[in-house]
């Protein structure tokens, strides 16, 4: 097992990782920018190294500074958390070259999953259902037109280097395709330095359902069921839950098996997520594979009583997994609390927190790094807390989440709490009747509250 792990991240996830390391008897090193000197991850780690000024590009993204911090503290592994360098093939490679275990995917794996067209080709070969579309990249406009006529409009043009909603366009006819062709490629070139495009049938009103998987060095794979992440705004997830209200026993089995096939096809090592689109007929299609721990890993943890950070560390240390699959034992929901003003176009709302009181009681978990008197710096992600609630039924989870949100006091800044309170009063949401279009179709913030 590792002696000392450096956590190349900040905020709630850095604290989350430190907590598990402590429980495992592993020493911890925090790295921090000058904007984070009063952060809890700095306070609770055994050691802390300042790695630069507030901008991420000069601190949390600066590979040489982080490697140096690992060297001087004699760390034998680095946990990258999510975001920042967690899916950076170069960083994974530099760790490898310096004999520091990167608790995440290998450089080859990150590259293979980062190129979406080739990831899709790999999945098709492995028998994982994918959206019908071009076999590989589009050669030219004529090829794009021919493909569109074969798969039938509406279609989606996607940048192979894109992902997470970046570099894609819905097209409804030849005319739109002709207009978009050069433009979308130029945008992709500017954003990713790669203008490779592929095309697929546009799935209307899908659900976003992802499967948590794990694989070890010995070819064992398991899945840990689904998370429904359909409640998103501009590709930012706001609420996640498990089980999905749309799930059936058969669909879970089929998606779980497909996710394991995806993991096995690339000899996946570690914990990962296979993202699927699910249409109204419960057809499911591979979208992307994430090779990092995700923000929403927490709901799976509560649903199956596993510590996924611990699993990540154990797998990286060469300990085999059982290879058994898991299904949710309770209903779990997570609301992301962001320092944003939902009533003012979701504008970031950094600043000093005044009075702070977090909810507690049975079935309530709060993952956060903030406290009364803490100042949220303007330089990073606006997510400041994850409120996770679990109970025996979805109905009880909703009642408990409403209660927990009512108890949550965060003064001095604006947060997404009022949005969540209104969402939890929406009859369609309460009925489990939602797709990724939900927040576009419902004016949650201005609707009269309709359920008592
Ligand atoms: C799609 C799609 C419809 N049809 N692909 C968005 C993020 C990226 N991972 C893929 N995305 C989509 N791909 C086809 N063929 C709709 C989306 C999509 C979406 C997916 C999941 C969650 C929210 C979304 C919001 C808009 C579009």
Boltz pocket constraint, residues with backbone or C-beta under 6 A from the ligand:
constraints:
  - pocket:
      binder: B
      contacts: [[A, 131], [A, 156], [A, 163], [A, 164], [A, 165], [A, 166], [A, 200], [A, 201], [A, 202], [A, 203], [A, 204], [A, 206], [A, 207], [A, 208], [A, 229], [A, 230], [A, 232], [A, 235], [A, 277], [A, 287], [A, 288], [A, 436]]
      max_distance: 6.0
